[in-house]
């Protein structure tokens, strides 16, 4: 199957990230004009330059996905430059140390410590358990993933309504289906992304807009590297658990996402598909471990 996106404009939030940049390149190679949205203009421009070097067309836009005014201005720039938005890929997201526990589970020592010194249960960047998590850190992670999808969708989908056509693709996670230890805010937000994807698919169907999500498995990136890999390159215990649960027996690489992305973007191939979440996970979600 060859996907031809010539004449289409794709807007990618988080377009300078490890996964986002690979998907920007894939969209451009399929012929789409790509608007690379990222907080840092310099990194976004680097992706644009790579696309241009391969003969593609792209533009870099600096904006914060949590700033509705900035997103609206970005939408105006995209319209002025490329005419319209046909594809919205909400790739902005991530986790934070402030919303991550050191321990996987509360143990007996933690319970005893809490009983003997309840005043010590203060929010900390080094939260041992749920009870030391920083509420602001948790809120920031939820906002980045959920509101960082909600706001761009609200603004760019309003353009799609005028043209009675469009494709929106959100980024879910393995944590969308079952929560992972240590990262409660991230998993809760990604579970909400699945629900939002399904809700939007129903709500926007009369306007000719399809809404789906991709759920990546485990991909090594700067945000999760220290959780999965030691300084010497060997896997941490958590990394070993993941590989043991992944039938493909490896972590994903960014290009693993591109085929599914292009298929969902191509209305001639997936025009009857909306409200779905596609795992790209090496079989992780299908394997119970036994």
Secondary structure, DSSP 8 states (H G I E B T S, - for coil): -----TT-EEEEETTTSHHHHHHHHHHHHTT-EEEEEES-HHHHHHHHHHHHHTT--EEEEE--TT-HHHHHHHHHHHHHHHS---EEEE------GGG--SSSS--HHHHHHHHH-GGG----TT-SSGGG--HHHHHHHHIIIIIHHHHHHHHHHHHHHHHT-EEEEEEEEGGGTS--TT-HHHHHHHHHHHHHHHHHHHHHGGGTEEEEEEEE--B--TTTHHHHB-TTS-B-HHHHHHHHT-TT-S-B-GGGGHHHHHHHH-HHHHTT--S-EEEESTTGGG----
